[in-house]
């Protein structure tokens, strides 16, 4: 049995869930999300709670799908109610970011500034050296945050670059420190 799949999902009063066969639609104060559920999994709403369960005998693959779809539906409910956000820190002399229209423009030491277009449903905010990516779709927020981080990852010698807030960059010793130890 799937430990995650067995957990029920509490539906807040401000969130509305509609199930039409294998399609699920979740709407709330922040917006609306919809998804298709695998044919081996079914979802039911009873008394303000959402239950996700397999339709047939449990195989190894079905157990994994059960937990996966329960987590995806939970993220949809959480997203339309509260939303998701990721914060990235820019570290380095002269490194900066700004929001211009529907683009995030970053000066990261390259010849030209790096421009990332804002996908639908995602918001960018920049405050000093912190970029905040927010939206209702957890997967989209994570994907665009990873793309921003990938433009200039924090390097291990001085720590210059972009990293998630709270991420520890493993630092290496420089040539002079290594040569002095010998």
C-alpha positions as CSV (number, residue, x, y, z in Angstrom):
1,X,0.0,0.0,0.0
2,X,1.1,3.5,-0.8
3,X,1.8,5.5,2.4
4,X,1.3,8.9,0.6
5,X,-1.7,7.7,-1.4
6,X,-3.6,6.6,1.6
7,X,-3.6,10.1,3.1
8,X,-6.8,12.0,2.4
9,X,-6.7,15.6,1.2
10,X,-8.6,18.2,3.2
11,X,-10.4,20.6,0.9
12,X,-10.5,24.1,2.3
13,X,-13.9,25.9,2.1
14,X,-12.5,28.5,-0.5
15,X,-11.4,25.7,-2.9
16,X,-13.8,23.9,-5.3
17,X,-12.9,20.5,-6.8
18,X,-14.8,19.0,-9.8
19,X,-14.2,15.5,-11.0
20,X,-15.4,14.5,-14.4
21,X,-14.3,10.9,-15.2
22,X,-10.5,11.0,-15.3
23,X,-10.2,14.8,-15.4
24,X,-10.0,16.8,-12.2
25,X,-10.5,20.6,-12.0
26,X,-9.5,22.6,-8.9
27,X,-10.4,26.3,-8.6
28,X,-9.8,28.7,-5.7
29,X,-9.0,32.3,-4.9
30,X,-5.6,32.3,-6.8
31,X,-6.8,30.7,-10.0
32,X,-7.7,27.4,-11.6
33,X,-5.8,24.2,-12.4
34,X,-6.8,21.0,-14.2
35,X,-5.2,17.7,-14.8
36,X,-5.9,14.2,-16.2
37,X,-5.6,11.3,-13.9
38,X,-4.2,7.9,-15.0
39,X,-6.9,5.3,-15.8
40,X,-5.7,3.0,-12.9
41,X,-6.4,5.7,-10.3
42,X,-9.7,7.2,-9.2
43,X,-10.6,10.2,-7.0
44,X,-13.7,10.9,-5.0
45,X,-14.9,13.9,-2.9
46,X,-16.8,13.0,0.3
47,X,-17.6,15.5,3.1
48,X,-15.0,18.1,2.2
49,X,-12.3,15.5,1.8
50,X,-10.7,14.1,-1.4
51,X,-9.8,10.4,-1.5
52,X,-7.4,9.1,-4.1
53,X,-7.4,5.3,-4.6
54,X,-6.5,2.6,-7.2
55,X,-9.3,1.1,-9.3
56,X,-7.9,-2.4,-9.4
57,X,-5.6,-4.8,-7.6
58,X,-2.4,-3.1,-6.5
59,X,0.7,-3.8,-8.6
60,X,4.0,-2.2,-8.0
61,X,3.4,0.4,-10.8
62,X,-0.1,1.2,-9.5
63,X,1.3,1.9,-6.0
64,X,3.7,4.4,-7.4
65,X,0.9,6.1,-9.5
66,X,-1.4,6.2,-6.5
67,X,1.2,8.2,-4.5
68,X,2.1,10.4,-7.5
69,X,-1.4,11.4,-8.3
70,X,-2.3,12.1,-4.7
71,X,0.7,14.4,-4.4
72,X,-0.1,16.1,-7.7
73,X,-3.7,16.8,-6.6
74,X,-2.6,18.0,-3.2
75,X,-0.2,20.5,-4.9
76,X,-3.1,21.7,-7.1
77,X,-5.3,22.3,-4.0
78,X,-2.5,24.0,-2.2
79,X,-1.6,26.1,-5.2
80,X,-5.0,27.6,-5.9
81,X,-5.4,28.3,-2.2
82,X,-2.0,29.7,-1.1
83,X,0.3,29.5,-4.2
84,X,4.0,28.5,-4.4
85,X,7.1,30.5,-4.4
86,X,10.9,30.0,-4.6
87,X,13.5,32.5,-3.8
88,X,16.9,32.7,-5.5
89,X,19.9,34.8,-4.3
90,X,22.4,36.5,-6.6
91,X,25.9,36.8,-5.3
92,X,28.8,38.6,-7.0
93,X,30.1,42.1,-7.6
94,X,28.1,43.8,-10.4
95,X,25.6,40.9,-10.6
96,X,22.0,42.3,-10.6
97,X,18.5,41.5,-11.8
98,X,15.5,43.6,-12.7
99,X,11.9,43.0,-14.0
100,X,11.3,44.8,-17.2
101,X,7.8,44.3,-18.6
102,X,7.2,40.5,-18.8
103,X,10.9,39.7,-18.7
104,X,13.5,39.1,-16.0
105,X,16.7,40.8,-17.1
106,X,19.9,39.7,-15.3
107,X,23.4,41.1,-15.6
108,X,25.7,38.2,-14.6
109,X,29.1,39.2,-16.0
110,X,28.4,38.0,-19.6
111,X,28.7,40.4,-22.5
112,X,25.0,40.7,-22.9
113,X,22.3,40.7,-20.2
114,X,20.4,37.4,-19.8
115,X,16.7,37.8,-20.4
116,X,14.1,35.2,-19.3
117,X,10.5,35.6,-20.5
118,X,7.8,35.2,-17.9
119,X,5.6,32.1,-18.5
120,X,1.9,32.3,-18.1
121,X,0.8,32.1,-14.5
122,X,4.3,33.0,-13.1
123,X,5.2,36.2,-11.4
124,X,8.8,37.6,-10.9
125,X,9.8,40.0,-8.1
126,X,13.3,41.4,-7.4
127,X,14.3,42.9,-4.2
128,X,18.0,43.8,-3.8
129,X,19.8,40.5,-4.6
130,X,16.8,38.2,-4.1
131,X,14.6,37.0,-7.0
132,X,11.2,35.7,-6.0
133,X,9.4,33.3,-8.5
134,X,5.7,32.7,-7.6
135,X,2.7,31.1,-9.1
136,X,-0.1,28.5,-8.5
137,X,1.5,25.6,-10.4
138,X,4.3,24.0,-8.3
139,X,5.9,22.3,-11.4
140,X,6.1,25.5,-13.4
141,X,7.5,27.5,-10.5
142,X,10.2,24.9,-9.9
143,X,11.0,24.6,-13.6
144,X,11.5,28.4,-14.2
145,X,13.5,28.7,-11.0
146,X,15.8,25.9,-12.1
147,X,16.2,27.7,-15.5
148,X,17.1,30.9,-13.8
149,X,19.6,29.2,-11.5
150,X,21.1,27.3,-14.5
151,X,22.1,30.6,-16.2
152,X,24.9,31.1,-13.7
153,X,25.3,28.5,-11.0
154,X,27.2,29.5,-7.8
155,X,30.8,28.5,-8.4
156,X,32.7,26.7,-5.6
157,X,35.7,29.1,-5.1
158,X,34.1,32.5,-4.3
159,X,30.4,31.5,-4.4
160,X,29.6,33.9,-7.2
161,X,26.4,33.1,-9.1
162,X,22.8,32.3,-8.5
163,X,21.6,29.8,-5.8
164,X,18.4,29.0,-4.0
165,X,17.9,30.8,-0.7
166,X,19.2,28.6,2.1
167,X,21.3,26.4,-0.3
168,X,24.8,25.7,0.9
169,X,27.5,26.0,-1.8
170,X,30.4,23.6,-1.1
171,X,33.5,25.8,-1.1
172,X,36.9,24.6,-2.4
173,X,40.3,25.9,-1.3
174,X,42.2,28.0,-3.8
175,X,45.6,27.3,-5.3
176,X,47.5,29.5,-2.8
177,X,46.0,27.7,0.2
178,X,46.8,24.3,-1.2
179,X,50.3,25.3,-2.1
180,X,50.9,26.8,1.4
181,X,49.9,23.5,3.1
182,X,52.7,21.5,1.4
